[in-house]
Amino acid sequence: MQAVDAQALCRTYLAYLRLAGDVIEGPRCRAVRCDTAPLIYDANHLQVDPGADIEAVMAFFEEVLGDRDHRQVITTLLNDPGLDARLSLEGYTAEVVLQGLLDGPLRGPAPIDCDIRLVETAQEWVHLDRLVRADHVETNQVQDRHDYTLEVTDQMQAIRRRVASEVKPFMAWDEGEPVAFFCSWPGIDGVGMVEDLFTLPTHRKRGFARALIHHCVADARTRGADRVLIGAEPDDTPKHIYAAMGFEPTCLTWGWLRKRGQVD
């Protein structure tokens, strides 16, 4: 995978994160701020351009997002390496995402024939709310964490509703009940994105996830994407599944985070 592909992937990823809130331009940087979802890290964060003055950037960050209980800076291979070093020095810790890029058809077995529907009606949104909450509860349990409170889930879903005309949510149904969800976005400059895959434990390894991946990649491409990116946690199983389906591991991105107790 050429460097230009990784750069295009990073530009799409950063543009996707900007959908979550209002964008406030700073000195070779921009803050994303969402006052209706202050608990959501990705909706309240900083993006930095190459060549930025770090002192000016951090001062701008405090001016625009200083009232938040967290500080998050998103970095990619587009950034100067000194930025990551400075954030590490300041006590930020990084959550890494392995980004894969699909160029061409998906590989592997054909998807199962299942009922996949765009989330549109009020009742369908209620079903999606329940699936997302099940995802968050499981994450809390598996990772022994308490970040995904009900309030966090509600704020995240409020953002999802607001951007749903661009980032389309789909659910897979089985015997009249929704059992999995996934989202698609056509992205920018021909690079789209699919994200946030979840299947209920009772319906895993039955083909619903694969069917949703096929459906959402096709949707992103129908709306203008050529290549499509997907993110995975480096220490989790899905990265191998995505690679086997044709998403070539392309680069890492980092979400550098400090919480209130660390900041003060």
C-alpha positions in Angstrom: 0.0 0.0 0.0 1.5 3.3 -1.1 2.0 6.2 1.3 -0.5 8.3 -0.7 -3.2 5.7 0.1 -2.5 5.9 3.8 -2.6 9.7 3.6 -6.0 9.6 1.8 -7.2 7.2 4.5 -6.1 9.6 7.3 -7.8 12.5 5.6 -11.1 10.6 5.4 -10.8 9.4 9.0 -10.3 13.0 10.3 -13.1 14.3 8.2 -15.4 11.6 9.6 -14.5 12.7 13.2 -15.4 16.3 12.3 -19.0 15.3 11.6 -19.7 14.8 15.3 -19.6 18.5 16.3 -19.0 22.1 15.4 -15.5 22.8 13.9 -13.6 25.8 15.3 -10.5 26.7 13.4 -7.3 27.6 15.3 -3.6 28.2 14.5 -2.9 25.3 12.1 -5.4 23.2 14.0 -9.1 22.8 14.6 -11.2 21.8 17.5 -14.3 19.7 17.2 -16.9 20.6 19.9 -20.3 19.2 20.6 -22.2 20.9 23.4 -25.0 18.4 23.4 -22.6 15.5 23.8 -19.8 16.7 26.1 -19.0 13.2 27.4 -18.1 11.8 24.0 -14.4 12.1 23.4 -14.5 11.9 19.6 -17.1 14.7 19.5 -14.8 17.0 21.6 -11.2 16.8 20.4 -8.4 18.5 18.6 -6.9 17.9 15.2 -3.5 19.4 14.3 -1.9 20.3 10.9 1.7 19.6 10.0 4.0 22.5 11.0 1.9 23.8 13.8 3.4 25.5 16.8 2.7 23.1 19.7 2.5 25.8 22.3 0.0 27.8 20.3 -2.0 24.7 19.6 -2.3 23.7 23.3 -3.3 27.2 24.3 -6.0 27.2 21.7 -7.1 23.7 22.9 -7.6 25.1 26.5 -9.4 28.2 25.2 -11.9 26.2 23.1 -12.3 22.9 25.0 -11.0 23.7 28.5 -14.3 23.3 30.2 -14.5 19.6 29.2 -13.6 16.8 31.7 -11.2 15.3 29.2 -8.6 16.4 26.6 -8.3 14.3 23.4 -6.0 14.9 20.5 -6.3 12.8 17.3 -3.0 12.1 15.5 -2.1 10.3 12.3 0.9 9.8 10.1 0.1 13.3 8.7 1.3 14.9 11.9 4.8 15.9 12.9 6.3 13.1 15.2 7.1 15.7 17.8 3.4 16.2 18.6 3.0 12.6 19.8 6.2 12.9 21.8 4.9 16.1 23.5 1.5 14.6 24.3 3.2 11.6 25.9 5.4 13.9 27.9 2.3 15.8 29.1 0.7 12.6 30.5 -1.6 11.8 27.6 -2.1 8.1 26.9 -2.8 6.8 23.4 -5.6 4.5 22.2 -4.4 3.0 18.9 -6.6 2.1 16.0 -5.4 -0.2 13.2 -6.8 1.2 9.9 -7.4 -1.1 7.0 -8.2 -0.1 3.4 -10.2 -2.1 0.9 -9.3 -1.5 -2.7 -11.3 -3.8 -4.9 -13.9 -6.5 -4.1 -14.3 -8.1 -0.7 -12.7 -11.5 -0.4 -14.0 -14.8 1.2 -17.3 -16.5 1.2 -20.4 -14.8 -0.1 -22.6 -13.2 2.6 -25.6 -15.0 3.8 -29.0 -13.9 2.6 -30.4 -12.0 5.5 -32.8 -9.1 6.2 -30.8 -5.9 6.4 -32.6 -2.6 6.8 -31.7 1.0 7.0 -32.6 2.5 10.4 -35.3 5.1 9.6 -38.5 4.8 11.8 -38.8 5.8 15.4 -39.3 2.2 16.4 -36.2 1.1 14.5 -34.2 3.8 16.3 -35.4 2.4 19.6 -34.2 -1.1 18.5 -30.8 0.4 17.6 -30.6 2.2 20.9 -31.0 -1.2 22.6 -28.3 -2.8 20.5 -25.9 0.0 21.1 -26.5 -0.2 24.8 -25.9 -4.0 24.7 -22.6 -3.3 22.9 -21.5 -0.8 25.6 -22.5 -3.0 28.5 -20.5 -5.9 27.0 -17.5 -3.6 26.5 -17.6 -2.4 30.1 -17.7 -6.0 31.3 -15.1 -7.5 29.0 -12.6 -4.6 29.4 -13.4 -4.1 33.1 -14.2 -0.4 32.6 -17.1 1.9 33.5 -16.7 4.5 30.7 -19.9 3.5 28.8 -22.5 4.8 31.1 -26.2 5.1 30.0 -25.6 8.9 29.6 -22.7 8.2 27.3 -24.8 5.8 25.2 -27.6 8.4 25.0 -25.2 11.2 23.9 -23.6 8.9 21.3 -26.9 7.9 19.9 -28.0 11.6 19.7 -24.9 12.2 17.5 -25.7 9.2 15.4 -29.3 10.4 14.8 -27.9 13.9 13.7 -25.5 12.5 11.2 -27.7 9.6 9.9 -28.3 11.2 6.5 -24.5 10.9 5.9 -23.4 8.0 8.1 -26.2 5.5 7.5 -26.9 3.0 10.2 -28.1 -0.5 9.2 -29.4 -3.4 11.3 -29.6 -7.1 10.4 -32.7 -8.9 11.5 -33.4 -12.5 12.4 -36.9 -13.8 12.8 -38.3 -10.3 13.3 -35.7 -9.1 15.8 -32.7 -6.9 15.2 -29.5 -8.7 16.1 -26.6 -6.7 14.6 -25.7 -3.2 13.3 -23.1 -1.4 11.2 -22.7 2.0 9.6 -21.5 3.4 6.3 -20.2 6.7 5.0 -19.1 7.6 1.5 -16.3 9.7 2.9 -14.2 12.2 0.9 -12.1 12.1 -2.3 -13.2 8.5 -3.1 -12.3 7.0 0.3 -15.3 5.9 2.3 -15.6 4.4 5.7 -17.6 1.6 7.5 -17.6 1.5 11.2 -19.1 0.4 14.6 -19.9 -3.3 13.9 -21.7 -5.2 16.7 -23.6 -8.5 16.8 -25.5 -9.9 19.8 -23.5 -12.7 21.4 -26.4 -15.1 20.6 -26.0 -14.5 16.9 -22.3 -14.5 16.4 -20.5 -16.8 13.9 -23.7 -17.1 11.9 -22.7 -14.7 9.1 -24.6 -11.5 10.1 -21.4 -9.5 10.5 -20.1 -10.5 7.1 -23.5 -9.7 5.5 -23.5 -6.2 7.1 -19.9 -5.6 6.0 -20.8 -6.5 2.4 -24.0 -4.4 2.6 -22.3 -1.3 4.1 -19.3 -1.4 1.7 -21.7 -1.6 -1.2 -23.7 1.3 0.2 -20.6 3.5 0.6 -19.6 2.7 -3.0 -23.0 3.4 -4.3 -22.8 6.9 -2.7 -19.4 7.7 -4.3 -16.6 5.8 -2.5 -14.1 3.6 -4.3 -11.8 2.5 -1.6 -13.2 1.9 1.9 -11.5 2.0 5.3 -12.3 0.2 8.5 -10.7 0.5 11.9 -9.9 -2.2 14.5 -8.4 -2.5 17.9 -4.8 -3.9 17.5 -5.4 -6.4 20.3 -8.8 -7.7 19.1 -9.8 -10.6 16.8 -11.8 -8.5 14.2 -8.5 -7.2 12.6 -7.8 -10.7 11.3 -11.3 -11.0 9.9 -11.1 -7.7 8.1 -7.7 -8.5 6.7 -9.0 -11.8 5.3 -11.9 -10.0 3.7 -9.5 -7.7 1.8 -9.0 -4.7 4.1 -5.2 -4.3 3.9 -3.6 -3.0 7.1 -2.5 0.4 6.1 -1.6 2.6 9.1 -2.2 3.4 12.7 -4.0 6.4 14.2 -3.9 7.5 17.8 -6.4 9.1 20.1 -4.3 10.8 22.9 -6.4 11.2 26.0 -6.1 12.9 29.4 -9.0 12.9 31.9 -9.9 15.6 34.4 -7.9 14.1 37.2 -4.8 14.0 35.0 -5.3 17.5 33.6 -5.6 19.5 36.9 
